[in-house]
Amino acid sequence: MTSAGEPRSEAPRSTRADAVRSREKLLAAAGEVFVESGVDAPVREIAARAGVGMGTVYRHFPTRADLVVAVFRHQVEECAEAGPRLLADTDSPLSALRRWIDLFVDFLVTKHGLAHSVQPESSGFSALHTFFLDRLLPVAGELLDAAVEAGEVRTGIQPYELMRGIGNLCIASDEDPRYDPRRLIGLLLEGIRQPQAS
């Protein structure tokens, strides 16, 4: 390759890397803004939080629905990727499961209408729900299996029923200040432990 050709080959890679970083910043900023202000927050607030112009937002996400779906998927991916990492970095599989469930609850409690902003009858909602289950059920299963194998958790608990139970405990948690889903989830986790586990 000639020296004259090198800048041309480097520039597209650099541009793509910049675009990826810009998109990641936007997703992180939008996630924060959605938690604080809801999914109807002004796009300019998201752009300001990310430190980019409005044009950059619309270049990546032409519509609000595109942005909402991307944030939902991004947060699901983060939760999914955390499971194996916690399992590798934590001595006790039960501790890894607890820490992952904390992240899962953060996602459920703080997503404030991310999924609901896509109409339930639409194919978009169905696709998001399928994506959610496809990414998170295997992670929950891996963590549960490791905890069972270590003798820390009772056998026979299905990943879906655990996630569904936690999800049900989180429903409408922001509508009643007297209700703390985390306390009941803590009791649920105590209930699935093997009696001899410390």
Beta strands, then each sheet from edge to edge (+ up, - down):
end
